[in-house]
Amino acid sequence: MPLNDDNVDVAIIGAGPAGLTAAYLLTKKGYSVQVIEKDPVYVGGISRTVELNGFRFDIGGHRFFSKSQEVVDLWNEILPDDFIQRPRMSRIYYEGKFYSYPLRAFEALGNLGIWRSTLCMASFAKAKLFPNRNVRSFQDWTVNAFGHKLFSIFFKTYTEKVWGMPCDEMSADWAAQRIKGLSLWGAVVDGLKRSLGLNKRPNDGMATKTLLESFRYPRLGPGMMWEAARDFVVAGGNQVLMAHSLDQLSQDQASGRWRMVAQGPEGETVINAAHVISSAPMRELAGRIHPLPATLGHAMELKYRDFLTVALMVKGEDIFPDNWIYIHDSKVKVGRIQNFRSWSPEMVPDPDLACVGLEYFCFEGDGLWSSSDADLIELAKKEMAILGLCNPGDVVGGAVVRQEKAYPVYDDSYADNVLAMRTELQRLYPTLHLVGRNGMHRYNNQDHAMMTAMLTVRNIEAGEQLYDIWAVNEDAEYHEAGEEGQDTAGRRAALASERPVPNRLKAA
């Protein structure tokens, strides 16, 4: 027997940024809402903050910045008193030296030394004199832009760690989006002008983009935002059911209402609702709709990239001042290393300890993912020693946080599979709404995930599809540039902020 059989206006799957934004706004408007979340402890999804003995870990790093004034206003409304302003600093680490991110040509060439710099410039000259005319892959595009030597140092290793596929199998379109505006020749000319006193503008190494120099951040991590949203929902008389996983979703053909069955720690819970909002991964949702429309079966082929964070508590002062550093070194498996105190001093309770998080990109079930916590902590200590960043003997504690389905994978078939599921759901189930990163299988920013939920709530309130949620992000633009809240119209910037991802090239 089910534990309860609640009738609500809206049932929401997932208590991440999209799900809780929808729940918050619906509660504010007086709707009855039930949210289910499979995590037993934390809300926020990939934006949660994990706490262990007073140490707090941000899962992936979440800068609070948006060009959308509507999103900024909602952040301020949910969490009015707990934002702090933090300096932005990210660098690249390669063979014992730090390089500015984005690259500064003179600094990079100086760090590489005369011989290697000469090879880099010769490789760059060769690429310009004899460019590849048949550019298909990320490698083709990047080698044409920077030469093979710089590509191998500053692009190949990290990119392959993150996405788990060779650079010569990734689409050139991703490189064109992700690295547009970064010109080696332009940076060299800019450096010469500076040395002659002809250019005094701040130099970030990029011709057409300026990364933000500071950002706001909740003092106890991003999970603070979503815990506050959850508390508002509960205080408004609605529920957020933790440790509840979606088991089955079906619609009554006569009434049009949904019957959602969730499995929780005390058994089965049934929720009846007029609308369902899902931020669950499309693959998981497709497998739980009953009966399963034949065309949704292709959604079961969607893939995801996972990652895990190994947090180390290290004796002494902070190891580096950055929010995080990118590890462009093939000798180690780690891809990025965060410094949690640089996000917020309150993330690290002991002033005598540094706390860093080593991020490993992997696939669920592979060797890294399946390793024990103890083995992963030992690997992290070993790799910190290889990188020369700390002495393993100074590590006094460690913890492992796994994040499944962190990045939707854009492979050969993903677009067709997403389109088929989206089209069929819109035709059969107009009151089933997909939102957020995994709900729409789109690698987007936190503010965009929120905006998809904000527009979905407006559609529900209007009783019709005023906004086509799937029309967002069609004009992709790299985020974290420009001024916060510069889009006072509220939607355009956030909806155009999809973070570019690589497509795998189709076989010839």
Buried (B, 14 or more C-beta within 10 A) or exposed (E): EEEEEBEBBBBBBBBBBBBBBBBBBBBEEEBBBBBBBBBEEBBBBBBBBBBEEEBBBBBBBBBBBBBBBBBBEBBEEBBEEBBBEBEBBBBBBBEEBBBBBBBBBBBBBEBBEEEBBEBBBEBBEBBBEEEBEEBBBBBBBBBBBBBBBBBBBBBBBBBBBBBBBBBBBBBBBBBBBBBBBBBBEBBBBBBEBBEEEEEEEEBBBBBEBBBBEEBBBBBBBBBBBBBBBBBBBBEBEBBBBBBBBBBBBEBEEEEEBBBBBBBBEEEBBBBBBBBBBBBBBBBBBBBBBEEEBEBBBBBBEBBBBBBBBBBBBBBEEBBBEBBBBBBBBEEBBBBBBBBBBBBBEBBBEBEEBBBBBBBBBBBBEEEBBEBEBEEBBBBBBEBBBEBEBBEBEBBEBBBBBBBBBBBBBBBEBBEEBBEBBBEBBBEEBEBBBBBBBBBBBBBBBBBBBBBBBBBBBEBBEEEEBEBEBBEBBEEBBBBBBBEBBEBEEBBBBBBBBBBBBBBBBEEE
